[in-house]
Amino acid sequence: MARAFGVGAAVLVVVSAFFAPALVTAQTGSCDDPLPTELYAQGGDNVLRVVLSAMYSSGWVGMAFSKDGLMVGSSAMVGWVGKKGQAHVKQFALNGKAPSMVVADRGFLVSNGHAHTVLVKQAKIYLAFQLNFDSQLKKQQVPFAFGSAIPVNDRLAEHQGKTSITFDFTTGSSSGSSFPSGLKRTHGALNLFAWGVLLPIGAIIARYCRGWDPLWFYLHGGIQFVGFILGLAGVVAGVSLYGKIQADVPAHRGLGIFVLVLGILQILAFFLRPNKDSKYRKYWNWYHHWVGRLVLFFAAVNIVLGIKVGGAGNPWKIGYGFSLAILLITIITLEVLVWTRRKNNSGATTTY
């Protein structure tokens, strides 16, 4: 059970009890910043001992441990003092962004509940806990957050502030002071618009608008070129994002690389296009059409996967779902019209 103390010497008792090995402090904000400051020690027994402090009047403060650098999917140790002065320290599984998806007493962290302590002293809260790991922690992304509302029935209200740092638990060094949310949104928006909207529109023009010769060719080439450039920018943003948070998303990264390689091959194929009367032109057409279909299919799969692993909210899901539905309806409608026209033309032909 967590304990609340009101005496000045309690801080020293907590620190000395939890930090027999070397002490390290990670500062994530200024003295007046409500965001937490972390004091930790990691011994040879693979036990991580942490004291987390933050400016406090009411509410909660927490520190999360993530396998992929993201808040969603992580497990957090959260502490608060209730309205009646009772201290609480609990583990929460952060399964999503909605409060209903933040579940108390769940998660992948292994802890000893009797070793957890909460102390409020001079407008600051001190949350002390220890966790057991299979091996010593090294360099990873560590998210922090706090909320001003006191949890009721172990339900956390939405946080009022958050930050994230890349922390090296072996040396105590840290890099970055906040999670690159803007870069994450840029990566998602560029790739969704380029690979999920522009490139499919260019492919639709190439298949169903041949009657606009030669306009269809210039529209197709121009749209695909712009889409590829924007998609390439989205990939660059993703590489930069990975460098900052070291997210463990191998499927998303692997598919992204695969789609990019196919896209580059399509660009190269454009410059190697044989003449219309060449005997190799039909093979080039077959290659260009089917590689293009593969690019669009795997790009759509990776967009959905990216929305999932990135913990994107409903606006992203609804936006891409709506765009995908419009594209599919358009393709099905045009395909039916093409086949109907072909059937009518073949039926009207008389053979003598």
PETAZI-V965847 format. One record per residue. SS is DSSP state (h for helix, s for strand, l for the rest). Layout:
SS / SS
This chain:
l / l / l / l / l / l / l / l / l / h / h / h / h / h / h / h / h / h / l / l / l / l / l / s / s / s / s / l / l / l / l / l / l / l / l / l / s / s / s / s / s / s / l / l / l / l / s / s / s / s / s / s / s / s / s / l / l / l / l / s / s / s / s / s / s / l / l / l / l / l / l / l / l / l / s / s / s / s / s / s / s / l / l / l / l / l / s / s / s / s / s / s / s / s / l / l / l / l / h / h / h / s / s / s / l / l / l / l / l / s / s / l / h / h / h / l / s / s / s / s / s / l / l / s / s / s / s / s / s / s / s / s / l / l / l / l / l / l / s / s / s / s / s / s / s / s / s / l / l / l / l / s / l / l / s / l / l / l / l / l / s / s / s / s / s / s / s / s / l / l / l / l / l / s / s / l / l / l / l / l / h / h / h / h / h / h / h / h / h / h / h / h / h / h / h / h / h / h / h / h / h / h / h / h / h / h / h / h / l / h / h / h / l / l / h / h / h / h / h / h / h / h / h / h / h / h / h / h / h / h / h / h / h / h / h / h / h / h / h / h / h / h / h / h / h / l / l / l / l / h / h / h / h / h / h / h / h / h / h / h / h / h / h / h / h / h / h / h / h / h / h / l / l / l / l / l / l / l / l / l / h / h / h / h / h / h / h / h / h / h / h / h / h / h / h / h / h / h / h / h / h / h / h / h / h / h / h / h / h / l / l / l / l / h / h / h / h / h / h / h / h / h / h / h / h / h / h / h / h / h / h / h / h / h / h / h / h / h / h / h / h / h / h / h / h / h / h / h / l / l / l / l
